[in-house]
Amino acid sequence: MHYEAIVIGVSSGGMNVLKIISAALPIDFKIPIIIVQHVGAHSDSKWIQLLNEKSNLLIKEADEKEKIEKGTMYIAAPNYHLLIEKDKTFSLSIDERVNFARPSIDVLFESAAEAYREKLIGIVLTGSNNDGTKGIIRIKECGGLTIIQDPKTAESPYMPKSAIDGIEADYILSLEDIVELLIKIDNQNNNFNKLYK
């Protein structure tokens, strides 16, 4: 399978997790990564700058109507839902909170599932609510690949546990193993591209 995007949902404990992922992915990693991290409505983007300092990939806040590019990690802006349109661009919304959150993981995952179908990878990581469960179910229904952090390895196990209760995930892994799997999938993608050029 040739995957076109990765969506990640993370809440409590997320900053540490994103530091590990962004530092571990290699400079030639191509699949775009779109992230909802639950943050306060008035958070600034300093933490994104800190992630960028240790990352091999460009990390940026997602902008309205922005086209999704390879080799980039996009983070949802505070106080806006982040959606992916069918033409693979971003849309920002100030609709009501979902699961007490804006941005909501479910909103991103459900829109991404419709845009990418079986070419999407959905990942639920550490967190202390059930945001992401409905979204990962939708990704599975659309044929996407589903990965959940092993709750035993999560700083806050509730969110991955809720996702595991919702679906039979393709993978339940530690964070380190998730990173290894993503690198392997990206390498397979690149080989696929060479074969079919």
C-alpha angles and dihedrals in degrees: 000000000000110000121206104186145012123213120196128192119196137160131160109029091017100127092062091046094050091049090056095046096045093048094046101050112092125243091250094054104130111181109098114239122211117194137193110196114177106241134161119276092250100042115138125222096250091108090056089053089052091052090050092056092065099031129101089204131063110261118196144154112265114249130209112273091002115153114238110244133195120256094028134114113211123199124201113247118246115269095011129098110231118219133178117223125215089257090060096252128124127255124192122210136186093200118142119298116272116213086357089297138111111205092041123198091213092056092052095043096047094049091044091050090056093046099045104022110180092000093071131096115205122196129187115196137175118330145133104235137047098260109134097035096097089042096051089048088055092048089053091048090053092052099257126144114262124207126177128186112245102256090222089065097042123102087221111024101188099088096049090043090053091050091049089052089052101051145010095251122214090227136015106188146153116262092256091052091048090055091048091050093050091051090049092049092048091051090051089049091053092049089049090052092051091050094051101039 
